[in-house]
Amino acid sequence: MGLTLKYSFALLTLCSCALAAAPQVSNGYYTWYKKPCKQNDAKFTDCLLKTARVGVVELKNGDSKRHLPSINPFFLPKMEITTGSDQVGLKFKMQDVNIYGLPDIQFLNIKGDEKIHKYEWVIQTKTINLDGNYIAGGKILILPVVGNGKFQFSLKDMKCRLKIKHELEKKADGKEYIKFTQVQFIIDDVKHVRYTLHNLFNGDKLLGGQILTFINQAWREVFEEVKPGIEQTMSEVIKYLITPLTRVPYDYIFPPS
């Protein structure tokens, strides 16, 4: 199963795990908001967790100095999802998407060790709502889905993890830089998903209503079918978005203690 995303920048915010990974320059160092997390700090992971929590709040209405858009709501111009398996084969294109609820994301915990550069974030969402325009064609489970119009999705109480591991490699300038070796996004649970698709089957309300009823009754089965593709794409997107950190000397991101 695969999932293709156009405008991948937006999915960073959906995961929200890398909101803290947007450093700015201060006194020669790349700092994380007001204070950088320092190497060999006994509470290094606590610092990262605090930074992420502060980051969600500070980025609620955007940050023009760092060219970061508002996440309240977050606007996504275009996205295309393609999934496929024995049961599901669906192309779903979305335009003018608004994503609501991102400021309520909670960073519950982080486990890791700065010495081995391995971390695992635990994130909880409350309610994430999406709306916009769609074009769909294919199958969900065993049923055909064809249509175009307005859509609304609602995901309640989603819990996910982000595993990140990296090495340090010395470059020609003699400085050490980050090299990511693992970026893995995992969805552990979601309490409920609600799907609304207007104008299915060219406005056939009877058939469209039957399909929507089935999809929402079998919401967990539908979500489980598309989840591997979402996880894979989220992993790729986050890796792409944190790649700029590989072009900054490690000591500039996390100053020596």
C-alpha positions as CSV (number, residue, x, y, z in Angstrom):
1,M,0.0,0.0,0.0
2,G,1.3,3.4,-0.8
3,L,0.2,7.0,-0.3
4,T,1.4,9.9,-2.4
5,L,1.4,13.4,-1.0
6,K,1.7,16.7,-2.9
7,Y,2.6,19.7,-0.8
8,S,4.2,17.4,1.7
9,F,5.1,20.4,4.0
10,A,1.6,20.4,5.4
11,L,1.8,16.9,6.8
12,L,4.5,17.9,9.2
13,T,2.0,20.0,11.0
14,L,-0.6,17.1,11.0
15,C,2.0,15.0,12.9
16,S,3.2,18.1,14.7
17,C,6.1,16.2,16.0
18,A,8.7,18.4,14.2
19,L,7.3,21.8,15.2
20,A,10.3,22.1,17.5
21,A,12.7,21.4,14.7
22,A,12.7,24.9,13.2
23,P,15.8,26.6,14.7
24,Q,16.7,30.3,14.6
25,V,20.1,32.0,15.0
26,S,21.0,33.7,18.2
27,N,24.6,34.5,19.4
28,G,26.1,32.2,16.8
29,Y,24.0,29.2,17.7
30,Y,20.8,27.8,16.3
31,T,18.4,28.0,19.3
32,W,15.2,26.3,20.0
33,Y,12.9,29.2,20.8
34,K,14.2,31.0,24.0
35,K,16.7,28.3,25.1
36,P,18.7,25.7,23.2
37,C,18.9,22.2,24.6
38,K,22.5,21.5,25.6
39,Q,24.4,18.3,24.9
40,N,25.1,16.1,27.9
41,D,22.4,17.8,29.9
42,A,21.1,15.2,32.4
43,K,17.6,16.4,31.5
44,F,18.1,16.7,27.7
45,T,14.9,14.8,26.8
46,D,13.0,16.9,29.3
47,C,14.2,20.0,27.5
48,L,13.1,18.6,24.1
49,L,9.7,17.8,25.5
50,K,9.3,21.2,27.0
51,T,10.4,22.8,23.7
52,A,7.8,20.8,21.7
53,R,5.0,21.8,24.1
54,V,6.0,25.5,24.0
55,G,6.3,25.3,20.2
56,V,2.7,24.2,19.7
57,V,1.5,27.2,21.7
58,E,3.9,29.7,20.0
59,L,3.1,28.5,16.5
60,K,-0.7,28.6,17.0
61,N,-1.0,31.8,15.0
62,G,2.1,31.4,12.9
63,D,5.6,32.9,13.1
64,S,6.3,35.4,10.3
65,K,9.9,35.8,11.3
66,R,10.5,32.1,10.6
67,H,8.1,31.9,7.7
68,L,5.8,29.4,9.4
69,P,2.1,29.6,8.7
70,S,-0.7,29.6,11.3
71,I,-1.9,26.2,12.5
72,N,-5.2,27.5,13.6
73,P,-6.5,26.3,11.2
74,F,-3.7,25.0,8.9
75,F,-4.4,25.5,5.2
76,L,-3.3,22.9,2.7
77,P,-3.7,23.9,-0.9
78,K,-3.6,20.4,-2.4
79,M,-3.0,16.8,-1.5
80,E,-3.3,13.5,-3.3
81,I,-3.7,10.1,-1.7
82,T,-3.4,6.8,-3.5
83,T,-3.9,3.5,-1.6
84,G,-4.0,0.0,-2.9
85,S,-4.3,-3.6,-1.5
86,D,-6.4,-6.6,-2.0
87,Q,-9.3,-4.9,-0.4
88,V,-8.7,-1.2,-1.1
89,G,-7.7,0.6,-4.2
90,L,-8.5,4.3,-4.0
91,K,-7.3,7.6,-5.5
92,F,-8.4,10.6,-3.4
93,K,-7.5,14.1,-4.4
94,M,-8.1,17.0,-2.0
95,Q,-7.9,20.8,-2.6
96,D,-8.3,23.8,-0.3
97,V,-8.1,21.8,2.8
98,N,-8.5,23.4,6.3
99,I,-7.2,21.4,9.3
100,Y,-8.5,22.3,12.7
101,G,-7.4,21.2,16.1
102,L,-3.6,21.2,15.8
103,P,-3.0,23.7,18.6
104,D,-4.6,21.1,21.0
105,I,-1.9,18.4,20.2
106,Q,-0.3,17.1,23.3
107,F,3.3,15.8,23.6
108,L,2.9,13.2,26.3
109,N,6.4,11.9,26.6
110,I,9.7,11.4,25.0
111,K,12.1,8.5,25.6
112,G,15.7,8.7,24.3
113,D,19.4,9.2,24.9
114,E,21.4,12.1,23.4
115,K,24.6,9.9,23.6
116,I,23.2,7.4,21.1
117,H,20.9,9.9,19.4
118,K,17.8,7.8,19.6
119,Y,14.4,9.2,20.5
120,E,10.7,8.1,20.6
121,W,8.0,10.8,20.9
122,V,4.5,10.0,22.2
123,I,1.8,12.4,20.9
124,Q,-1.9,12.6,21.6
125,T,-4.5,14.6,19.6
126,K,-8.0,15.5,20.7
127,T,-10.2,16.2,17.7
128,I,-8.7,16.8,14.3
129,N,-11.2,18.1,11.7
130,L,-10.5,18.5,8.0
131,D,-12.7,20.0,5.3
132,G,-12.2,20.9,1.7
133,N,-13.0,19.7,-1.9
134,Y,-12.3,16.2,-3.2
135,I,-12.3,14.0,-6.3
136,A,-12.4,10.2,-5.6
137,G,-12.3,7.1,-7.6
138,G,-11.8,3.4,-6.7
139,K,-12.8,1.1,-3.9
140,I,-13.1,1.2,-0.1
141,L,-13.1,-2.4,1.2
142,I,-15.3,-4.1,-1.3
143,L,-17.4,-1.1,-2.4
144,P,-16.9,1.4,-5.2
145,V,-16.4,5.0,-4.3
146,V,-16.7,7.7,-7.1
147,G,-17.5,11.3,-6.6
148,N,-16.4,14.9,-6.3
149,G,-17.5,17.7,-4.0
150,K,-17.1,18.8,-0.4
151,F,-15.7,16.5,2.3
152,Q,-15.3,16.6,6.1
153,F,-13.3,14.2,8.2
154,S,-13.1,14.0,11.9
155,L,-10.5,12.0,13.9
156,K,-10.9,11.8,17.7
157,D,-8.3,11.0,20.3
158,M,-5.5,9.7,18.1
159,K,-2.3,8.5,19.7
160,C,0.9,8.2,17.7
161,R,4.6,7.8,18.1
162,L,7.6,9.2,16.2
163,K,10.8,7.3,16.3
164,I,13.9,9.2,15.3
165,K,17.5,8.0,15.3
166,H,20.6,9.6,13.8
167,E,24.4,9.4,13.6
168,L,27.0,12.1,13.6
169,E,29.3,12.4,10.6
170,K,32.3,14.7,10.3
171,K,32.5,16.7,7.1
172,A,35.3,18.5,5.3
173,D,35.0,21.6,7.6
174,G,35.9,19.4,10.6
175,K,32.4,19.8,12.1
176,E,29.9,17.0,12.9
177,Y,26.5,16.9,11.2
178,I,23.4,14.9,11.8
179,K,22.7,11.9,9.5
180,F,19.2,10.5,10.1
181,T,19.1,6.7,10.1
182,Q,15.5,6.1,11.2
183,V,12.4,8.3,11.0
184,Q,9.3,6.2,11.6
185,F,5.7,7.5,12.3
186,I,3.4,5.1,14.0
187,I,-0.4,5.4,14.7
188,D,-1.2,3.3,17.8
189,D,-4.8,4.1,18.2
190,V,-7.7,6.4,17.2
191,K,-11.0,6.4,19.2
192,H,-13.2,7.3,16.3
193,V,-13.2,8.5,12.7
194,R,-16.2,10.2,10.9
195,Y,-16.2,10.4,7.1
196,T,-18.5,12.8,5.1
197,L,-18.4,12.9,1.3
198,H,-20.9,15.1,-0.6
199,N,-22.0,14.4,-4.1
200,L,-21.0,10.7,-4.4
201,F,-22.0,9.0,-7.6
202,N,-22.9,12.3,-9.3
203,G,-25.3,13.2,-6.6
204,D,-27.2,9.9,-6.2
205,K,-28.3,10.4,-2.7
206,L,-29.6,6.9,-2.2
207,L,-26.5,5.1,-3.3
208,G,-24.2,7.8,-1.8
209,G,-26.0,7.6,1.5
210,Q,-25.7,3.8,1.6
211,I,-22.0,3.9,0.9
212,L,-21.4,6.6,3.6
213,T,-23.4,4.6,6.1
214,F,-21.3,1.6,5.4
215,I,-18.0,3.5,5.6
216,N,-19.0,5.1,8.9
217,Q,-20.2,1.8,10.4
218,A,-17.0,0.2,9.4
219,W,-14.8,3.2,10.2
220,R,-12.1,1.3,12.0
221,E,-11.8,-1.3,9.2
222,V,-11.5,1.5,6.7
223,F,-8.9,3.4,8.8
224,E,-6.9,0.2,9.3
225,E,-6.7,-0.4,5.6
226,V,-5.3,3.1,4.8
227,K,-3.2,3.4,8.0
228,P,0.0,1.8,6.7
229,G,0.1,4.2,3.8
230,I,-0.5,7.1,6.1
231,E,2.3,6.0,8.4
232,Q,4.8,5.4,5.6
233,T,4.1,8.8,4.0
234,M,4.2,10.6,7.3
235,S,7.6,9.1,8.0
236,E,8.9,10.2,4.6
237,V,7.4,13.7,5.0
238,I,8.9,14.3,8.4
239,K,12.3,13.0,7.3
240,Y,12.1,15.4,4.4
241,L,11.2,18.3,6.6
242,I,13.8,17.8,9.2
243,T,16.5,17.3,6.6
244,P,17.6,21.0,6.9
245,L,19.0,20.0,10.3
246,T,21.6,17.9,8.5
247,R,23.1,21.0,7.0
248,V,23.7,22.7,10.3
249,P,26.7,21.7,12.6
250,Y,25.4,19.6,15.5
251,D,27.0,21.9,18.0
252,Y,25.1,24.8,16.6
253,I,21.8,23.1,17.2
254,F,22.6,21.6,20.6
255,P,25.5,23.6,22.1
256,P,28.0,21.7,24.2
257,S,27.3,21.9,27.9
